[in-house]
């Protein structure tokens, strides 16, 4: 099996788990299926949706809504600092740069 970054994309549920936004892949799948995630401005309900580097995600984190820009695809579910290096948090005052 090829590494997630080899194909240039990764499944959304796997990405959320790798980046530590979900404690398990099953919880990530449920979060996506419930329609809580937006990928590049559109609501996504398929856990198998492909995500590429440069994508913008809007997702709930506890009581907050986080907007992140994916800088690189993670290769594994590593420690938190490794996961945080793969994305950039955007806030309401930061304009999203168009690619």
N, C-alpha and C positions, 0 to 999 in steps of 0.2 A: 504494500500500500504506500502511496506517495505521501510525503509530508504535507500538512495543510497549506503551507506557503507555496508549494511547488506548482499547484494549479492556478494560483493567483486569487483564490477565494476560499472561504470556509463557511460551513453551515452556521446559521445564526445561533441556534441553541448551543452548539459547541463553543462558539465565540464568547457568548455570555458566561458560560461555565469557565472557560480558560481565563477570561478577564476578571473572574471572581465577582460578577454581578449576581450570580446564582450559586447556591451552595451545592447543587447537584445538577446534572444534565436534565434529569426529569423535571425539576423545578423550572429550569430554563425553558423547556418545551412547553410547560403549562403557562408560563408567563407570555410566551409568544402566541400560543393558541388562544389565549384570552384576549388578544388584541391590544396589549399594553405597550407594544414596541412600535416605533416608527423608524423606518429606514429611508433615508434621503427624502423625508417629507411624506411618505406614504405609509399607511398602517399595514403591518405585516402579520399574518396569522399562520404562516407555514414555517415550522421550525427548521425546515430544510432549505429555506431561502439562502441564496449565496450572498456573502458579504465580501467586499473587496477593500483593500487599503484606500483611504481617502473618503470612505463613506461616513455619513453623519447619522448617528443614532440618538433617538430620544427615548429614555426609559425611566421607569420609576425606581428610585433607590430609597427604601424606607418611606419617609413622609415627603421626600423631595422628588423633583423631576430633574434628571441629569441630561445634558446635551453633550455628547462627546464626538470627536472626530477621530476616526481610526487612522493612526499613523503607519502601523505595520501589523501584519498578521502574526499572532502568537504561534509558536511552535509546540507549546505544551501548556499545561496548567502548572505554572511554576509559582515561586513566591510572589507576594503582592507587589514588591518594587519592580519585578520583571514584567508583571501584567500591566502595571500603571505606565510603564515606558512605551506601551503599544498604542496609547491613546492620549488625546488632549481634551481636557474638560473645557467646554465653551460655556459662557454665561450669557445672560440676556443682553449685556452691554457689548459683547464681542461679536462683530459681524462675521458670518461664515464666509470664508473666501471661496469663490467659485473655482472649480478645477477645470 
